[in-house]
Amino acid sequence: MATPIDDVIEHLVAGIVEHPDDVDVRAKQGRRGELFEVRVHPEDLGKVIGRQGRTATAIRKVVNAVAGKG
């Protein structure tokens, strides 16, 4: 079952890719807490990462703000 954070990530990523139906977000438990795995169409990978990882960093910051983490 999707959590609200999964939905936020999926919404953000689907808004910037060419193939929004191929966006898949899964939550996993890691040693440092919850980890979200985002899968997209291979052609959209660069858009999600962004130049020097800026888009991925921005998504991470928004998700942390929504989740209430500093």
C-alpha positions as CSV (number, residue, x, y, z in Angstrom):
1,M,0.0,0.0,0.0
2,A,1.3,3.4,-0.9
3,T,2.1,5.9,1.8
4,P,1.5,9.7,1.5
5,I,5.3,10.2,0.9
6,D,5.2,7.6,-1.9
7,D,2.3,9.6,-3.5
8,V,4.3,12.9,-3.2
9,I,7.4,11.4,-4.8
10,E,5.3,9.9,-7.6
11,H,3.5,13.1,-8.2
12,L,6.7,15.2,-8.4
13,V,8.5,12.7,-10.7
14,A,5.5,12.1,-12.9
15,G,5.3,15.8,-13.5
16,I,8.8,16.0,-15.0
17,V,9.1,12.9,-17.1
18,E,7.8,12.0,-20.6
19,H,6.4,8.7,-19.6
20,P,4.5,9.3,-16.3
21,D,2.8,5.9,-16.5
22,D,6.1,4.2,-16.0
23,V,6.9,5.9,-12.7
24,D,7.1,3.4,-9.8
25,V,8.0,4.3,-6.2
26,R,8.7,1.7,-3.6
27,A,9.6,2.2,0.1
28,K,12.3,0.0,1.6
29,Q,13.7,-0.1,5.1
30,G,17.4,0.4,5.3
31,R,19.9,0.8,8.1
32,R,19.5,4.6,8.1
33,G,15.7,4.5,7.9
34,E,13.2,4.5,5.1
35,L,14.6,4.5,1.6
36,F,12.5,5.3,-1.5
37,E,13.3,3.6,-4.7
38,V,12.1,5.4,-7.8
39,R,12.0,3.6,-11.2
40,V,11.3,5.5,-14.4
41,H,11.4,4.8,-18.1
42,P,15.1,4.6,-19.3
43,E,14.6,7.7,-21.5
44,D,13.5,9.8,-18.4
45,L,16.4,8.9,-16.1
46,G,18.4,12.0,-17.0
47,K,15.4,14.2,-16.3
48,V,14.9,12.8,-12.8
49,I,18.6,13.1,-11.9
50,G,19.2,16.4,-13.5
51,R,22.4,18.2,-14.1
52,Q,24.9,17.3,-11.4
53,G,22.0,15.7,-9.5
54,R,20.2,19.0,-8.9
55,T,16.7,17.7,-9.7
56,A,17.2,14.6,-7.5
57,T,18.4,16.8,-4.7
58,A,15.4,19.2,-5.1
59,I,13.0,16.2,-5.0
60,R,14.8,14.9,-1.9
61,K,14.4,18.3,-0.2
62,V,10.7,18.6,-0.9
63,V,10.1,15.1,0.3
64,N,12.0,15.8,3.5
65,A,10.0,19.0,4.1
66,V,6.7,17.2,3.5
67,A,7.8,14.4,5.9
68,G,8.7,16.9,8.5
69,K,12.5,16.2,8.5
70,G,15.0,19.0,8.8
